[in-house]
């Protein structure tokens, strides 16, 4: 069974892009553009070194905010938009569990938590890349087996 931890290890870029809950939509949007990501984790401002994840703010949230608040949106603080429950997973969860969570809650990014600590984020794109790579590897193996290579005929 492939786990969320396996997906985290496959990822090329494991940096976590986060922003404070008191920051504005404009700042979050600029950060997403600069980092070429479609969402950022929103952290509280307690005195801890890493803070606590309290939400995910995405491009979808920006779009909805602009439709609802118009020109006032860029100056609004992120705290105004964190009404949804934080949906996250654990490294030991299967990727099927992660996909079910994404589907059930209509989210594309899941913070990965272990013992109340953030260890990464997986996205629907990460899972898609995994499935595509797996399908390509399976296809290549099937092609080799069909080629009739004598060395491989012994294995089949």
C-alpha positions as CSV (number, residue, x, y, z in Angstrom):
1,X,0.0,0.0,0.0
2,X,1.4,3.4,-1.0
3,X,1.2,5.9,1.8
4,X,1.1,9.7,2.1
5,X,4.7,9.4,3.4
6,X,5.8,7.7,0.1
7,X,4.3,10.6,-1.8
8,X,6.1,13.2,0.3
9,X,9.4,11.3,-0.4
10,X,8.7,11.4,-4.2
11,X,8.1,15.1,-4.3
12,X,10.9,17.2,-5.7
13,X,10.1,20.4,-3.8
14,X,9.2,19.7,-0.2
15,X,9.3,23.3,1.0
16,X,6.3,24.4,2.9
17,X,4.9,27.8,1.8
18,X,3.2,29.5,4.7
19,X,1.8,32.9,5.7
20,X,0.5,34.5,8.9
21,X,-3.2,34.7,9.5
22,X,-2.9,38.5,9.9
23,X,-1.4,38.9,6.4
24,X,-3.6,40.2,3.6
25,X,-5.0,38.5,0.5
26,X,-2.7,40.7,-1.6
27,X,0.4,39.4,0.3
28,X,-0.8,35.8,0.0
29,X,-1.5,36.1,-3.7
30,X,1.9,37.7,-4.3
31,X,3.5,34.8,-2.3
32,X,1.7,32.2,-4.4
33,X,2.8,33.9,-7.6
34,X,6.4,34.3,-6.5
35,X,6.6,30.6,-5.3
36,X,4.5,29.3,-8.3
37,X,2.0,27.5,-6.0
38,X,-1.7,27.5,-6.0
39,X,-2.2,27.6,-2.2
40,X,-0.4,28.6,1.0
41,X,-0.8,27.3,4.5
42,X,-2.1,29.9,7.0
43,X,-0.4,29.8,10.4
44,X,-1.3,31.3,13.7
45,X,0.8,33.9,15.4
46,X,1.5,32.3,18.7
47,X,5.0,32.5,20.0
48,X,6.0,29.0,18.9
49,X,8.9,28.5,16.4
50,X,6.7,27.0,13.7
51,X,3.2,28.2,14.7
52,X,0.1,26.1,14.2
53,X,-1.6,25.4,10.9
54,X,-5.1,26.9,11.0
55,X,-6.0,26.8,7.3
56,X,-5.2,26.6,3.6
57,X,-5.7,29.7,1.4
58,X,-5.9,28.9,-2.3
59,X,-6.4,30.6,-5.7
60,X,-10.0,29.4,-5.5
61,X,-10.4,31.4,-2.3
62,X,-9.0,34.5,-4.0
63,X,-11.5,34.2,-6.8
64,X,-14.4,33.7,-4.5
65,X,-13.3,36.7,-2.4
66,X,-13.0,39.0,-5.4
67,X,-16.5,38.0,-6.5
68,X,-17.9,38.7,-3.0
69,X,-15.9,41.7,-1.9
70,X,-14.6,43.2,-5.1
71,X,-11.9,45.8,-4.9
72,X,-11.7,45.6,-1.1
73,X,-10.3,42.0,-1.3
74,X,-6.6,42.7,-1.6
75,X,-6.5,44.6,1.8
76,X,-8.6,42.0,3.7
77,X,-6.8,39.8,6.2
78,X,-6.7,36.0,5.7
79,X,-8.5,35.4,9.0
80,X,-11.6,36.6,7.2
81,X,-11.6,33.7,4.9
82,X,-10.8,30.7,7.2
83,X,-14.3,29.5,7.9
84,X,-13.8,25.9,6.7
85,X,-12.6,23.1,8.9
86,X,-8.9,22.3,8.4
87,X,-8.7,19.0,6.6
88,X,-5.4,17.1,7.0
89,X,-3.9,13.7,6.9
90,X,-1.2,11.6,8.5
91,X,2.0,10.2,6.8
92,X,0.7,6.6,7.4
93,X,-2.6,7.2,5.6
94,X,-3.0,5.5,2.3
95,X,-3.2,7.6,-0.9
96,X,-6.7,6.3,-1.3
97,X,-7.6,7.9,2.1
98,X,-6.0,11.1,1.0
99,X,-7.9,11.1,-2.3
100,X,-11.2,10.4,-0.4
101,X,-10.5,13.3,1.9
102,X,-9.8,15.6,-1.0
103,X,-12.9,14.5,-2.8
104,X,-15.2,14.6,0.2
105,X,-14.2,18.1,1.3
106,X,-13.5,19.5,-2.2
107,X,-9.9,20.5,-1.5
108,X,-6.8,20.0,-3.5
109,X,-4.2,20.4,-0.8
110,X,-3.8,18.4,2.4
111,X,-1.4,19.4,5.2
112,X,0.3,16.3,6.5
113,X,0.5,16.2,10.3
114,X,2.4,13.9,12.6
115,X,2.0,14.2,16.4
116,X,0.4,17.6,16.0
117,X,3.4,18.8,13.9
118,X,3.3,19.8,10.2
119,X,5.7,17.6,8.2
120,X,4.5,18.5,4.6
121,X,1.7,19.1,2.2
122,X,0.4,16.9,-0.6
123,X,-1.7,18.0,-3.5
124,X,-4.0,16.4,-6.0
125,X,-1.2,17.1,-8.5
126,X,1.3,15.1,-6.4
127,X,-1.1,12.1,-6.4
128,X,-1.7,12.5,-10.1
129,X,2.0,12.5,-10.8
130,X,2.4,9.3,-8.8
131,X,-0.3,7.5,-10.6
132,X,1.0,8.6,-14.0
133,X,4.6,7.5,-13.1
134,X,3.2,4.2,-11.9
135,X,1.2,3.7,-15.1
136,X,4.2,4.6,-17.3
137,X,6.4,2.1,-15.4
138,X,3.8,-0.6,-15.7
139,X,3.5,0.1,-19.5
140,X,7.2,0.0,-20.0
141,X,7.5,-3.3,-18.1
142,X,4.6,-4.8,-20.2
143,X,6.3,-3.7,-23.4
144,X,9.6,-5.4,-22.3
145,X,7.7,-8.6,-21.5
146,X,5.9,-8.6,-24.8
147,X,9.2,-8.0,-26.7
148,X,10.1,-11.6,-26.2
149,X,13.6,-10.9,-24.9
150,X,15.0,-14.3,-24.0
151,X,16.4,-13.2,-20.7
152,X,13.0,-12.0,-19.6
153,X,11.1,-15.0,-21.0
154,X,12.7,-17.0,-18.2
155,X,11.3,-14.6,-15.7
156,X,7.7,-14.7,-16.9
